[in-house]
């Protein structure tokens, strides 16, 4: 019996609103039959090749999905340095509106003649979003404004952008124009310019995760760990409150990344990711 070889493609998507590229990769098993697609979005201080994300993509591809991961244009990586924060100025000038535009450009790419995925391999009517942490908040925002999205899956998603920072932090941010956040893994001091906060203030409706969750029509599957040290598990219960039909999966004693680390040198996924993948497969198919 012939076994199809996994297709792995790296692409660059051109933004329609700025000059920075959106890097992405696509993985699937060619079968000449249309397959659902999962578009995955990383979180804050994250990137598409972090930790276990490549292994996760492979497992979803084996299950009959097309899995596409993107680096948001201003996440600090570059096409030459996909796993390093080589452009901290871009990171500092990132904001949620830019990220939503990046996600729109990525979805538009899939529906365009520029897409490298053959038409007989992709079911465009079965386009699903998946996001981790801040990326989870982003896919919740995007789902409420894009009817092309069929279902949404979140991993440890943030539930509200407007209440993320204490007032003392905001006052100092406004006075200095910039705050620096330490990346404990790389020891980099990463700038956040105050325009990020202004973006939230200036777009209260579009950037309201609670409002978007209440408005979204798509089914939602939300995972969260009880020992999340970054975004408390209470955020998951808030999401469930705002959208009662959410399929909520609370994972006992799990942290913000569900037991993964970067780098991840093992050839197998942590047990919790095996569960996440199986529950997601059932939810999407």
Rosetta blueprint (number, residue, H / E / L):
1 X L
2 X L
3 X L
4 X L
5 X L
6 X E
7 X E
8 X E
9 X E
10 X E
11 X E
12 X E
13 X E
14 X L
15 X L
16 X L
17 X L
18 X L
19 X L
20 X L
21 X L
22 X E
23 X E
24 X E
25 X E
26 X E
27 X E
28 X E
29 X E
30 X L
31 X L
32 X L
33 X L
34 X L
35 X E
36 X E
37 X E
38 X E
39 X E
40 X E
41 X E
42 X L
43 X L
44 X L
45 X L
46 X L
47 X L
48 X L
49 X L
50 X L
51 X L
52 X L
53 X H
54 X H
55 X H
56 X H
57 X H
58 X H
59 X H
60 X H
61 X H
62 X H
63 X L
64 X L
65 X L
66 X E
67 X E
68 X E
69 X E
70 X E
71 X E
72 X L
73 X L
74 X L
75 X L
76 X L
77 X L
78 X E
79 X L
80 X L
81 X E
82 X L
83 X L
84 X L
85 X L
86 X L
87 X L
88 X H
89 X H
90 X H
91 X H
92 X H
93 X L
94 X L
95 X L
96 X H
97 X H
98 X H
99 X H
100 X H
101 X H
102 X H
103 X H
104 X H
105 X H
106 X H
107 X H
108 X H
109 X H
110 X H
111 X L
112 X L
113 X L
114 X L
115 X L
116 X L
117 X L
118 X L
119 X L
120 X L
121 X L
122 X E
123 X E
124 X E
125 X E
126 X E
127 X E
128 X E
129 X E
130 X E
131 X E
132 X E
133 X L
134 X H
135 X H
136 X H
137 X H
138 X H
139 X H
140 X H
141 X H
142 X H
143 X H
144 X L
145 X L
146 X L
147 X L
148 X L
149 X E
150 X E
151 X E
152 X E
153 X E
154 X E
155 X E
156 X L
157 X L
158 X L
159 X L
160 X L
161 X L
162 X L
163 X L
164 X L
165 X L
166 X L
167 X H
168 X H
169 X H
170 X H
171 X H
172 X H
173 X H
174 X H
175 X H
176 X H
177 X L
178 X E
179 X E
180 X E
181 X E
182 X E
183 X E
184 X L
185 X L
186 X L
187 X L
188 X E
189 X E
190 X E
191 X E
192 X E
193 X E
194 X L
195 X H
196 X H
197 X H
198 X H
199 X H
200 X H
201 X H
202 X H
203 X L
204 X L
205 X L
206 X L
207 X L
208 X L
209 X H
210 X H
211 X H
212 X H
213 X H
214 X H
215 X H
216 X L
217 X L
218 X L
219 X E
220 X E
221 X E
222 X E
223 X E
224 X E
225 X E
226 X L
227 X L
228 X L
229 X L
230 X L
231 X L
232 X L
233 X L
234 X H
235 X H
236 X H
237 X H
238 X H
239 X H
240 X H
241 X H
242 X H
243 X L
244 X L
245 X L
246 X L
247 X E
248 X E
249 X E
250 X E
251 X E
252 X L
253 X L
254 X L
255 X L
256 X L
257 X L
258 X L
259 X L
260 X L
261 X L
262 X L
263 X L
264 X L
265 X L
266 X L
267 X L
268 X L
269 X L
270 X L
271 X H
272 X H
273 X H
274 X H
275 X H
276 X H
277 X H
278 X H
279 X H
280 X H
281 X H
282 X H
283 X H
284 X H
285 X L
